Amino acid sequence: MLLKIKIVFISFFITIISCRNKKTVDAEAAVLFKKASEVFRKNYSNNDSLMYAINLLDSSIHLDARPKFYFTKYQISMLLKRYDLAINSTNGILAIDQNNFMALFLKGIALECSKEIDSAMSNYKLALKSLESTRFETPIFKEYQRIILYGLLKDTVNFNLARKQFKEEFNSNKEFTAYYENLINFNRADYIKSF
């Protein structure tokens, strides 16, 4: 009986210590992420600072692999034109959530920038499938993303049809003008370069 009590007590103690360590790890990861974000914001045109921010993010990810850490690393990697790191970042998110729309979409962009066109197209198709099950705050944004994907897939027929339906469905929406202007002026090459 005494042995059982000791085992229960030790298990309870280990659980408490684990929870405390988890909170410490989360806090450390958050501090590193905050520092990386500050470095990025203040030095976005300094490559050495950006690489330092990536190292901080890698340390954050090592402690706590949160999607926002990966997305920030992606953004910095794209700015540095380090497409290998950008692809690695999206793979980290996809390891957590294999149907993450934004990770699939951004991976396609990074693959295209690194001249892996077939792989990029495959990712755009996966992103289009993932779009169906992804919840967005507003339906207008979801449809906008669908049309952009048609543009990236060079699917002119669906792009033009979806753009027409977009106009009919959302022209009374207060955000319509900004979205529609982007769709009217959509240039695939410029869109890719914007990343």
KEKE-3310 file (N, C-alpha, C; in steps of 0.2 Angstrom, whole numbers, plus 5000, padded with zeros to 4 digits):
npx = (5004:5009:5019:5011:5006:5017:5021:5010:5011:5024:5021:5012:5020:5029:5021:5017:5029:5032:5022:5025:5038:5034:5027:5037:5045:5036:5035:5049:5050:5041:5047:5059:5053:5046:5058:5064:5054:5055:5068:5066:5057:5063:5075:5073:5079:5092:5102:5110:5105:5092:5095:5099:5087:5080:5088:5084:5071:5071:5076:5065:5055:5061:5059:5045:5034:5025:5013:5013:5026:5033:5027:5032:5045:5045:5041:5052:5062:5058:5060:5074:5076:5079:5074:5074:5074:5061:5053:5056:5050:5036:5034:5036:5024:5015:5018:5012:4999:4993:4984:4984:4979:4985:4999:5001:4998:5008:5019:5019:5021:5035:5041:5039:5046:5059:5061:5055:5044:5034:5032:5027:5015:5008:5007:4998:4987:4984:4982:4970:4961:4962:4956:4942:4939:4943:4941:4936:4937:4929:4918:4921:4935:4939:4934:4941:4954:4952:4951:4963:4971:4967:4972:4986:4987:4986:4974:4964:4950:4942:4947:4942:4928:4925:4929:4919:4908:4911:4910:4897:4892:4897:4897:4891:4897:4907:4921:4923:4928:4942:4947:4942:4948:4961:4960:4956:4967:4976:4992:5001:5015:5020:5013:5019:5031:5029:5030)
npy = (4994:5006:5008:5010:5022:5030:5029:5035:5048:5051:5051:5061:5072:5072:5076:5089:5095:5094:5101:5114:5115:5115:5127:5136:5134:5138:5151:5155:5153:5162:5174:5173:5173:5186:5194:5191:5196:5209:5212:5209:5219:5231:5230:5226:5227:5223:5211:5202:5205:5200:5186:5183:5185:5174:5164:5166:5163:5149:5144:5147:5139:5126:5125:5127:5123:5133:5138:5152:5155:5149:5155:5168:5165:5161:5173:5181:5173:5173:5187:5187:5180:5167:5153:5140:5140:5145:5136:5125:5131:5131:5117:5113:5119:5111:5099:5099:5102:5095:5100:5113:5128:5140:5137:5128:5136:5146:5138:5134:5147:5149:5138:5141:5152:5147:5141:5128:5123:5113:5107:5118:5121:5109:5111:5123:5117:5108:5117:5124:5113:5112:5124:5123:5117:5126:5138:5155:5172:5180:5177:5184:5185:5172:5168:5177:5172:5160:5164:5170:5158:5151:5160:5158:5145:5146:5145:5151:5151:5147:5157:5169:5166:5164:5177:5185:5180:5183:5197:5198:5192:5199:5213:5223:5223:5231:5229:5225:5233:5235:5222:5218:5227:5222:5210:5213:5219:5209:5202:5188:5186:5198:5196:5185:5190:5199:5193)
npz = (5000:5004:4995:4983:4986:4986:4973:4966:4972:4967:4953:4953:4957:4946:4936:4940:4940:4926:4920:4925:4919:4906:4905:4908:4896:4886:4889:4887:4874:4869:4873:4865:4852:4852:4853:4841:4832:4835:4830:4817:4813:4815:4808:4794:4782:4783:4781:4789:4802:4799:4797:4810:4817:4811:4817:4831:4829:4826:4838:4846:4839:4842:4855:4856:4844:4836:4824:4821:4823:4813:4802:4803:4802:4788:4782:4784:4778:4765:4762:4762:4751:4753:4749:4752:4766:4768:4762:4771:4782:4779:4778:4791:4797:4790:4795:4807:4804:4791:4781:4781:4774:4771:4773:4763:4752:4753:4752:4739:4733:4737:4732:4718:4717:4719:4707:4705:4697:4694:4706:4713:4707:4710:4724:4724:4719:4729:4739:4734:4736:4750:4753:4753:4765:4774:4786:4785:4791:4784:4770:4758:4757:4757:4744:4736:4738:4732:4718:4716:4717:4705:4696:4699:4695:4682:4676:4666:4662:4673:4682:4676:4676:4689:4694:4689:4695:4708:4707:4705:4717:4728:4726:4734:4746:4758:4757:4744:4733:4735:4734:4722:4713:4714:4708:4695:4691:4691:4690:4686:4687:4694:4706:4711:4713:4723:4735)
capx = (5000:5014:5023:5007:5005:5023:5021:5005:5014:5029:5018:5009:5025:5032:5016:5017:5035:5031:5018:5029:5043:5030:5025:5044:5047:5032:5038:5055:5049:5037:5052:5063:5049:5046:5064:5065:5050:5058:5074:5064:5053:5068:5080:5070:5083:5099:5102:5113:5099:5087:5097:5099:5080:5079:5091:5080:5064:5073:5076:5058:5052:5064:5055:5038:5033:5019:5013:5015:5034:5035:5025:5036:5051:5044:5041:5059:5066:5056:5063:5081:5077:5081:5068:5075:5071:5054:5050:5056:5045:5030:5034:5035:5017:5012:5019:5007:4992:4994:4979:4984:4978:4990:5005:5001:4998:5014:5024:5019:5025:5042:5043:5039:5052:5065:5060:5052:5037:5029:5030:5023:5008:5005:5005:4993:4981:4983:4979:4964:4957:4961:4952:4935:4937:4946:4936:4939:4932:4924:4917:4924:4942:4939:4933:4946:4959:4951:4952:4970:4974:4966:4977:4992:4987:4985:4967:4961:4943:4940:4949:4937:4921:4925:4929:4913:4903:4914:4907:4889:4890:4900:4898:4888:4902:4912:4928:4923:4932:4949:4948:4940:4953:4967:4958:4956:4974:4980:4997:5004:5022:5020:5010:5024:5037:5027:5032)
capy = (5000:5012:5008:5013:5029:5033:5029:5040:5054:5053:5053:5068:5077:5073:5080:5096:5098:5094:5107:5120:5116:5117:5135:5140:5133:5142:5158:5156:5153:5168:5179:5173:5176:5193:5197:5190:5200:5216:5213:5209:5225:5237:5229:5222:5228:5221:5203:5199:5205:5195:5179:5183:5184:5167:5160:5166:5159:5142:5143:5147:5133:5121:5125:5126:5123:5136:5140:5159:5156:5146:5159:5173:5163:5161:5179:5183:5169:5176:5193:5186:5175:5160:5149:5133:5141:5147:5129:5122:5134:5128:5110:5113:5120:5105:5093:5100:5102:5094:5103:5121:5131:5146:5134:5125:5141:5149:5134:5135:5153:5148:5133:5144:5157:5143:5138:5122:5125:5108:5106:5124:5119:5104:5114:5127:5112:5106:5123:5124:5108:5114:5130:5121:5115:5131:5143:5162:5177:5183:5173:5187:5183:5165:5168:5180:5167:5155:5167:5170:5152:5150:5164:5155:5139:5148:5143:5157:5150:5147:5164:5174:5165:5166:5184:5187:5178:5187:5204:5198:5190:5203:5220:5227:5222:5237:5227:5223:5238:5234:5215:5217:5230:5218:5204:5216:5221:5203:5200:5183:5187:5203:5193:5181:5194:5203:5189)
capz = (5000:5005:4988:4979:4988:4984:4965:4965:4974:4962:4947:4953:4957:4939:4932:4942:4937:4919:4919:4927:4914:4900:4906:4907:4889:4883:4891:4884:4867:4868:4873:4859:4847:4853:4851:4833:4829:4835:4826:4810:4812:4816:4803:4789:4776:4785:4780:4795:4807:4797:4799:4818:4818:4810:4822:4836:4828:4826:4845:4848:4836:4845:4862:4855:4837:4835:4817:4820:4823:4807:4797:4803:4798:4781:4779:4784:4773:4758:4761:4761:4746:4756:4748:4756:4773:4767:4761:4777:4787:4778:4780:4799:4799:4787:4800:4813:4801:4784:4777:4782:4768:4771:4772:4756:4747:4753:4750:4732:4731:4738:4727:4712:4717:4718:4700:4705:4695:4694:4713:4715:4704:4714:4730:4722:4718:4736:4743:4732:4739:4757:4754:4754:4772:4778:4788:4785:4795:4779:4764:4752:4757:4754:4737:4733:4738:4726:4712:4715:4715:4698:4692:4700:4691:4675:4674:4664:4661:4680:4684:4673:4678:4697:4695:4687:4700:4714:4707:4706:4724:4733:4725:4739:4752:4759:4755:4737:4728:4735:4732:4715:4709:4714:4703:4688:4689:4693:4685:4690:4689:4699:4712:4714:4715:4729:4741)
cpx = (5004:5018:5018:5006:5011:5023:5016:5008:5020:5026:5015:5014:5028:5027:5016:5024:5035:5027:5021:5035:5040:5029:5032:5046:5043:5034:5044:5054:5045:5042:5056:5059:5048:5052:5065:5060:5052:5064:5071:5061:5058:5073:5079:5074:5091:5099:5105:5108:5094:5089:5097:5092:5078:5082:5087:5073:5066:5073:5069:5054:5055:5061:5048:5036:5026:5019:5015:5023:5036:5033:5029:5043:5051:5044:5048:5063:5064:5060:5071:5082:5080:5075:5068:5072:5064:5050:5050:5051:5038:5029:5033:5028:5013:5013:5014:5000:4993:4989:4979:4984:4984:4997:5006:5002:5005:5020:5025:5022:5032:5045:5044:5045:5059:5065:5058:5045:5032:5027:5026:5016:5004:5003:4999:4986:4979:4979:4972:4959:4956:4957:4945:4934:4940:4941:4940:4934:4927:4923:4921:4931:4943:4939:4938:4952:4958:4953:4960:4974:4973:4971:4984:4993:4986:4979:4963:4953:4940:4941:4943:4930:4921:4925:4923:4908:4905:4910:4900:4888:4892:4900:4895:4892:4906:4919:4929:4928:4939:4951:4947:4946:4960:4966:4958:4963:4979:4985:5001:5011:5023:5018:5015:5030:5035:5029:5040)
cpy = (5006:5013:5012:5020:5033:5034:5034:5047:5056:5055:5060:5073:5078:5077:5087:5099:5099:5100:5114:5121:5118:5125:5139:5139:5138:5149:5160:5157:5159:5174:5179:5175:5183:5197:5197:5195:5207:5217:5213:5216:5231:5236:5225:5223:5226:5213:5200:5199:5200:5188:5178:5182:5177:5162:5160:5163:5152:5140:5142:5141:5127:5120:5124:5128:5126:5138:5147:5160:5154:5152:5166:5171:5163:5168:5182:5180:5172:5182:5192:5182:5169:5155:5142:5134:5142:5140:5125:5124:5131:5121:5109:5114:5113:5099:5093:5099:5101:5097:5111:5124:5136:5143:5131:5130:5145:5145:5134:5141:5152:5143:5136:5149:5153:5139:5131:5122:5120:5107:5112:5123:5114:5107:5119:5123:5110:5111:5124:5119:5110:5120:5128:5120:5120:5136:5150:5166:5179:5179:5177:5186:5176:5164:5172:5176:5162:5157:5168:5164:5150:5154:5161:5149:5140:5146:5149:5157:5151:5154:5169:5173:5166:5173:5187:5186:5182:5194:5203:5197:5196:5211:5225:5227:5228:5235:5226:5227:5236:5227:5215:5221:5226:5212:5207:5217:5215:5202:5194:5184:5192:5200:5189:5185:5198:5200:5190)
cpz = (5000:4998:4983:4980:4985:4976:4963:4966:4969:4955:4947:4953:4950:4935:4933:4939:4929:4917:4920:4921:4907:4900:4905:4900:4885:4883:4887:4877:4865:4868:4867:4853:4846:4851:4844:4830:4829:4830:4819:4808:4811:4810:4797:4783:4778:4785:4786:4801:4806:4799:4807:4820:4817:4815:4829:4835:4828:4833:4848:4846:4840:4852:4861:4848:4836:4827:4816:4820:4816:4801:4797:4800:4791:4778:4779:4778:4766:4757:4759:4755:4747:4755:4751:4763:4773:4767:4767:4782:4786:4779:4787:4801:4796:4791:4806:4810:4793:4779:4778:4776:4767:4770:4765:4751:4747:4751:4742:4729:4732:4733:4720:4711:4717:4712:4700:4704:4695:4702:4716:4713:4708:4721:4729:4722:4725:4740:4741:4735:4746:4758:4756:4761:4777:4780:4788:4789:4790:4773:4758:4752:4755:4746:4733:4733:4732:4719:4711:4714:4708:4694:4693:4696:4684:4672:4672:4664:4668:4683:4682:4676:4685:4698:4694:4692:4707:4713:4708:4714:4729:4732:4730:4746:4752:4757:4748:4733:4729:4732:4724:4710:4709:4709:4696:4686:4690:4688:4689:4692:4694:4706:4715:4717:4722:4736:4742)
residu = (MET:LEU:LEU:LYS:ILE:LYS:ILE:VAL:PHE:ILE:SER:PHE:PHE:ILE:THR:ILE:ILE:SER:CYS:ARG:ASN:LYS:LYS:THR:VAL:ASP:ALA:GLU:ALA:ALA:VAL:LEU:PHE:LYS:LYS:ALA:SER:GLU:VAL:PHE:ARG:LYS:ASN:TYR:SER:ASN:ASN:ASP:SER:LEU:MET:TYR:ALA:ILE:ASN:LEU:LEU:ASP:SER:SER:ILE:HIS:LEU:ASP:ALA:ARG:PRO:LYS:PHE:TYR:PHE:THR:LYS:TYR:GLN:ILE:SER:MET:LEU:LEU:LYS:ARG:TYR:ASP:LEU:ALA:ILE:ASN:SER:THR:ASN:GLY:ILE:LEU:ALA:ILE:ASP:GLN:ASN:ASN:PHE:MET:ALA:LEU:PHE:LEU:LYS:GLY:ILE:ALA:LEU:GLU:CYS:SER:LYS:GLU:ILE:ASP:SER:ALA:MET:SER:ASN:TYR:LYS:LEU:ALA:LEU:LYS:SER:LEU:GLU:SER:THR:ARG:PHE:GLU:THR:PRO:ILE:PHE:LYS:GLU:TYR:GLN:ARG:ILE:ILE:LEU:TYR:GLY:LEU:LEU:LYS:ASP:THR:VAL:ASN:PHE:ASN:LEU:ALA:ARG:LYS:GLN:PHE:LYS:GLU:GLU:PHE:ASN:SER:ASN:LYS:GLU:PHE:THR:ALA:TYR:TYR:GLU:ASN:LEU:ILE:ASN:PHE:ASN:ARG:ALA:ASP:TYR:ILE:LYS:SER:PHE)
# end
